[in-house]
Amino acid sequence: MIALAPCFKPLQSPVNHTLQLPTTRRFSVTCFAAAQPESSVTYRPAVILPGLGNNTGDYEKLALTLQGYGVPSVVANVSRIDWLRNAAGLVDPNYWRGTLQPRPVLDWYLNRVDEAVNEALKQSQGGSLSIIGHSAGGWLARVYMEEFTQANISLLLTLGSPLQPPPKGLPGVVDQTRGLLTYVEENCKKAVYTPQLRYVCIAGRYIQGSRFLGNSDPATNIPVAIEQSTSDVAIGNDTSAITSGSPTFRTRFVGQGYKQVCGQADVWGDGVVPEVSAHLEGALNISFDGVYHSPVGSDDETRPWYGSPAIVEQWVHHLLN
């Protein structure tokens, strides 16, 4: 089965946009059992795209949380076994050359996205809609917007998505997407933050990885050019993020995963996707401390993920304006 893992290319200096918003916002979050909000106002619908290995049911609670804010949502119809379809790529010579393209290997997923988008468009009654892509769903949303349509889509919000290809030529780093993210970077439109279409890319800082051996690894010591600015409103103190001041088996294991994604092990991430890989130049980039990657294996208090109610509360306003 083809691994659609995330990857990274160092970002360039932030560029200025029409709305003059900061390139990166950083929040520290204290999580608690948040009360379900209630709203009598209906906003534009959202389409939720599952990440690699996830199914539609994993996002049921997120959909209910959004409904409480007045945001109707449609989750793309994906089962866990559907991901086995990716094995079709093994017979493509481009897989072995590392130049694999999303189509036709991932047509099954893109068709499910199209079905969900069409259902959401009926709810919008001719208005616009938002796309929320979790993990691989974020970059697959970019493929969909390029290959199918961009009409009526006013927001792409990604949650812990691998959005960049891995750096080339680093020892021990293998592109687990076999060229898919390189294709996305080279062929999909660049991220923007405009009144017509906004990209909002959210990363998590749940655990810092560490190098497998020693304290120095020049081969993977790549620069990270991401502006870190503090929000005007910090939400409590960080009590969930795990720091690796002293390397452990866990931080080394996580670090090796990060290294395959961005080329560097001792960086912060959500346990699967490094923070630097979940941001895009040109987008509004946001980081949350203490946020885990997946709804599977998470909870809303001690190990919240991007879709936990207390975390949704911090980014849902992007769907409401």
N, C-alpha and C positions, 0 to 999 in steps of 0.2 A: 504494500500500500504506500502511496506517495505521501510523504510527510509534508504538510503545508505549514511548516514552521516559519516564524518570523525572522527578519534579518535587518541589517543596519548599514547605513552609509553615513559618515559624519556630516552633520548639518553645517550649512554655511551661516554666515551672520544673518540675523533676522532682517526681513525686508519690511518696509513701511507699506501700510495698506490705507485704503480710503478712509476707514473708520478710525485709524490711528490707535488700534488696540495693542496691548502688549503681546509679544509672541508667546510667552510662557507665563502661566500663572501657577503658583504653588500654594497648596492648602494643607493644613494639618487637621485631621478629623478625629474627634472623639465620638465613637459610635455608641448608640443606645437604641432601645426598642422605640422607634419613632411611631407616633400615632398616624394612622392612615388619613391623609388629607382628603377633603371633600370639595368638589367644585361643581358648580352648575353651568360653568362655561365650557364649551367644547372648542378645542383647538385643532389645528391640522393633524391628521392621522400620522402615525409613525409605523414604519415597517422594521421589524427586528430580525436581523440576520444572525443565525447561530454560528458559533465558532467550530473549528475542527473537532470532531468527536462528540459534539453536543447535539441534543435533539430539541425539538419544539417545546417539549414539556419543561425543559430546564429554565425557560424564560416565562413561564406562566405567572410567577409571582411578580416579575418585573412588569409584565403587561397589566396586572391588577394595580400595581403601584402607580403606573402612568395613568390608568383610568381614573384613579382618585384625584388626579390633577386636571382631569378633563381632556386627557390625550388618549383617544382611541388608538389601538394598535393591532397590527396583524403580524404574527410570527410566521416566517417562512416554514413550510412543511418539510421538515428534515428529521429523519430517524438516524440512530447511531449506525445501523447497518448500511445506510445509504453511502456512508463514507468509503465503504469497500469498493464503490464504483471507481474510485481514483486509481485503483490497480490497473485500469485500462492504459494508463500512461506508461506502464512498464514495457509495452510492446512498441512504443514510439521511440525511434532512435534518438530523438532530441532529449529524452529523459537521460540517457547514458552520456550524452554530450553536455548536459547541463544547460540546454537551450529550450527547455520545454515551454510551451505556450498554454494559456488557460483553456483555449478551445481547440479541439472538441472535448478534451478530457473532463472539463468541469461544466459542460453544457447542462448536465443534469441539475446542478446547483443553481446555475443562472436561470434556468427555466422555472425553478421553484421560487426564486426571487421575483421573476416577472409575474407569476401568478399572485404572489402576495402584494406586489405593487398595484396590480390591476384591481384587486379587492379593496385596497386602501383608497385608490382613486375614486371608486364608487362612493365610499364614505365621505370623501372630501367634496363631492358634488362639483367638480370642476376646479377646486382650489388646489393648493400645493400640499406636499407631504414631506415628512422627514424620514431619513433612513438612519437606523441605529445598527452599526455593525460591530459585533463582538469578536475579538480575536481575528481569525482568518476572514470572518464576515466583513471586516472593515475594508481589506484590500479587494475582496471579491465584489464589494459594492462599487468600488472604482471601476472594475472591469465591466460590471453591469451598466454603469452610467456611460461608459465609453461605447460598448457594443450594442446596447439596446436603446436606451433613451435617457436624456437628462430632463425632458419636459416635466414640469410640475414638481420637480425635486428641489427644495429650497435649502435643505440642510443635510449634510452627512456628518454624523457624530459617531466617532469610533471609540471603542472601549477596549483598551489593552490590545490593540491590533498591531501585528507586525507589518510595518508600512514601507520598509526599505530593504533592498537586497544586502547580503553580507559583503563585507570588504573582500576583495579578491587577493589571492596570493599569500594569505596568512597561514603558517603551518598549523595543522590540526583543525582548521575551519573548513567545513563542508557545507555547501549550499543545500540545505535540506529540502528546499522547494524545487531544486533541479532547474533553476532558471526562471521560475514563475514570477518572482518578485522583480527580477531584472526586467522582464517583459513589461510588468506593470509600470515600473519607473520610466521606461523608455517610450511607452505607447499610450499611457493614460494622461489625461489633462492634469496639469499641476494643481496643487491645492490653492484655494483662494478663500478670502473672507470678505465678501461683498454683500450689498443689500439683496442681490439676486440669488446668490448661492454662497453658503458658508460651510467651511470645513472646521469642525471642532474635534481635536484629537486629545483624548484623555489617557493618561498613563498612571500606573500605580507604583508606589514605593513601599512594598511590603517587606522585602528582604534584600539585603546586600549580599552579592556573591563574593567569593574569594578565589584566588588562584589555587590550582590543585597542588602545586609544589612551590615552596619558597615565597619570597616577598617581591620578587622582581621577575618580570617576563617581558622584555623589550618587544618581543614579536607581537604581543597583543596590547601593548601600551599605546593605544591610539587616542588622539585628542577627541574630546567631546565638546562641541560648540553649541551649547544650549543655554540661553539666558535663564537664570533662576531669579525670579522676582517674587516678593512677598505680597500676597493679597492685602487689600485694605482691611479686610475682615478675616482674621484667622479663627477657625472653628475649634476652640479648645486646644488641648495639648495632645501631642502624638503619644498614644499608649500602645499602639499595635505594631508599628514598624519594628522589624527585627534587624539590629545592626550586627555586623560581623567584625567587631573590633578584634576578637580572637577567633581565627578560622576554626570551623568545626566541619565534621563530615557533611552536614547539611549544607553549609554555605559553600563548601567546595563543590558539592554535587550541583547545586543551583548555579554556581559560577560557570561550570562547564556547559550547562545549558545556555546561559547567557552568551558565552563565548561563541557558540555555534550560530547565535543570532546576530551579534553585533561585533564579534571579534575581540571582545574584552570580557574577562571574568569578574573583575572586582568593581562592578557597577551596581546601581540600584535597579530594582525591577519589581514586578508583581508576583514573582516566583516562577514565571514562565517567560514573559516578554520583558526585556530591559526597557527602562524608562526612555532611553535615547532612541530606541527603535519604534516607539509608539507615537512619536511626534513627526510632523511633516513641516518642512519649510513652506511658508505661505499660509498655514492654518493658524487658528487660535489654539495654542498648545497649553494643556492644563495637566498638572500633576497632583495626585492625592497621596498623602502619607498613610500607611497602614491599610492599603487596599489590595486584596488578593485577586488573582487572575480570573478564576472560574466560579460559576455557581455551584459546580460539583465540588464538594469538600469544603465549602464555606459555610458560615453562619452570619447572622446579622449583628452580633455583638462582639465576639472575640476575633472573628476572622471574616470581616465583611468583604464582599466582592463589589464590583462596579454597580451592580443592580440592587444592592441592599437598600432598603428605604432611606436610611440616614445618609447614604452616599448619593442616591438619586436626588435627594433634596438639594444637593449642592450643584447639580448640573441640569436639572429639569427646566430651569428658566430659559435655556437655549431653545427648547421646544415651544415655549409659550409666547415668544415675541416674533 
